[in-house]
Amino acid sequence: MYRILLNAIFLLLLADAAIAQTFPGYNVSTYAGIHGVLSNPASAAGYRYKWDVNIIGADVKAGNTYARVPKSVLSHIPKNWKPNQDYFLDTTAQRRQNGWMMAEIVLPSVLYAIDEKQSVSFVWRMRSSGSAGNLPTPLANFFSDFPNLQYRGKSLTIEKAAASMHVWNELGFSYARVIKEGYTSRWKAGITVKLLSGVAAGYSQVANTNFVLNTKRNADITSGTLRYGYSQELDHWKKPDLSNIQLFQNNGIGLDLGVIYEYRPDNGGWGKPEGTDADEYKFRLGVSITDIGRIKYVKSANNTDLSLVRDNLDPRQITYRDKESLKQYSTRLNRYFTPINSDSTFHMSLPAALNLMGDYNINSRFFVSANAVIALNAGNRNFYKTYALTQLLITPRYETERFGAYMPFVINHNGQADVGAAVRFGPLVLGSYSLFTTLFQSRINHADAFVALRLNPGMLGRRNGDKKELGCPVNF
């Protein structure tokens, strides 16, 4: 935990984080149940079963645009990383370099259908997220081999680069219902109110900084500021890491909102079948905004913003020392640079995103969906935040009650394209949206995987009854 935050402060590690959609490709399915609520709370209305329970689930994503590693590194992480052997840097790129990672555990959660029109849900998640980057490639090269003598005597400028990390717990309470039903259409809406509990957070931003490396042991910084802070809990971090997780500390409120429209031309104006008709639509359109909210933290007592202006600085003086605590390191930085008054608290924003979904029913077993995740708080205006990874997914799928197969095609705002796969066998769901991309590449710069166990009446052999037509038309 310490090393991640310290590397983020100096932007040396460009693999630290941004969150994307949970269970991508599978999450828009009408069989997703409680897992569909995570991206659009309206999906729970008109659910096909009386209840749906998540036992445990996990979703992990990580990547960057700067470094690639051989796939063998994933199973055998080296103790001492060697360049051009354990990792390969994109040193000639013209882009700004970024990194992302997300990890979350979906703990016991439940969806309950009150009737055919309304449902309630409870979702418990532990989440971690962060963001780092906006660093031009020459600067990434300089810090990757700090201090890089290839840039000796050259004036370098950091306009604005930032990094952040955030670990939190959330308890979500959702309500969804059918709000309007016509002869060939149905509208659903849902809301999730989340009680947030912050575990730990930290951020850094280097802005308007100009410097020159004179020798390996001498540099001049002529302008610039470092704004940084981390929550006071990190000064008292204990092992194992799970022992630091507490509910109802650093509290906040979060919100998800969603709407879904379904076009149902086979209805014929004679009402809907008894029981569920969850997939008896020709196409669906959905929109939701997720992760609205923020959490307030108290900074460590030794945190302060810094003016970086200094002559004859030895770069080794600002390098993190092995086994040094956050408190020791930040205290040392405060001695080397000039403190600037800053607030004793900060609010860390959640990775808010706009989710757009379209889903086409080919023949009640074959479907194709398209959905976009658009980050709402990306950019450089606010560095007290983590942000979503903007991406587009197109997913053909085959589904029956106890089996599903999914093949997401994904492209993100960094231009990285992937082909993945996911399967659902009864209660087990597992997949990766970058599976085939990873398999066919010798070196990778991003990867992901998800797995979940869940139960509903269909998995236990219980049916909702025969679907018989009602004898009267549906009214608005």
C-alpha positions, 0 to 999 in steps of 0.5 A: 500500500505504501509503495503504491501511493509513493510511486503515484506521488512521483508518477514513477508507476504508470499502472495505477488505476481507473475503474470500468464496468463490472462484469463487462459483456455479461452485465447487460444480460437479462439473466444477469440478475443482481449483477445487472444492478451494478451498471443500471439499477433499472434492470431489476424491474420485471426480473424473471425470478422471484429472487437472485443472490450473489454469494461472492464475486470478484472483478480485477482490471489493470493496464497502462500505455507505457510498459509491456511485460511477457505473459510469464511475468503474470505467474512468476513476478521477478524480485528485481525487474530488469529492463528489456527482459521483464518489461519493455517500455514504449519510449518513442511514443508521441502520446501521453502515458496513462495507467489504470487498475480496478479491483472489487469484491462483490460480497453477499447481495440479493435482489427480490422481486416484489411483483412483476413490476417492482424489485428491491436489491441490496448490494455489498461491495469492497472496491479499490480504484485509482488513476495516474498519468497524463505524462508526456512520453519524454517525462515518463522516460526521465522518471522510469530511469530516474534521473535519466542522463539522456535528458541532462542539460535539457529543460523539461516541463510538467504542465499537469500530471496527477495520480490517485488511489482510493479504497472504499466499502459500499452498501447499496439499497436499490429500488426499481419498477416499471413506470409505464407500459404500453401496447408495444413498449415498457419503461423501467427506472431504478435508483441505488442509494449507497452508504460509503465507508472510506478505507484509505485514499491518496492523491498527488498532482505536479503542476507548472513545473520546470526543471533541468538535470545538470548532473546525476546528482544536481538539478535545478527546479525553477517553478512548480507545485506539488499538491499531495495528501493521503488519509490519516489511516495510512500512517497506522496501516496494519498487516494483514491489509484486511484488518484495516477495513472498517464499516462506518468510518469516513462516511459518504453517500453515493447514488446510481440512477438508471432508465431502460426502454423496451420495444415489445412488438409481439405483445399484440395489444393483448396483455403480457404473459403471466409470470416473467417475460424478461426477454420478450422484447425486440430491443432495449435501450438503457442509460444510467449514471453510476458512482455519483458521490464522494467521501471526506477524509482527514489528511495525515498531520504531516501532509502539506502542499509544496513549492518545488522551487529549489537550486542544486537539488540532489535527485537522490534526496527525493527518492523513496528509500526502501522500507521507509514509511509514508510519514517518514517520506513525506516529512523528508519532502517537507524539509527539502521543499517549501510548504504551502498552506493547504486544507486538513481534509479532502473529498475523494470523488467516486469514478462517476460514469455515464453508461449507454446500452442497446440490446437486440433480441435476435431469436430469444437465445441469440442477442447482440448488445452494445454499451459505452462507459463514458467517464464523467470526471476525467481530465485535469480540473480536479485531482481529488478523484478516481475516474472510469476508463471510457470504453465501447463494448459490442457483445454477441451472446447466446443464452438459455436459463442455465447457460450463457456464452458471451464474446465482448469486443472492446475498445477504450479511449487509449485506442487499445482493442480487445476480444474476450469471452465469458461463460455462465454455467448455472451458478458460476460466471467467469470471463475476461474481456481481453482473454483472446487478445492476451492469449495471442500476444507475447507481451501485454500491457493490460489484463482483466478477469472476473468470476462470481457465484450466484443462485436463483430459483431457475438454478434450483429447478424451480419454474415461474409457471406456464406463460398464459396470455391475459385476456385484456389489453394493456393500458397506458 
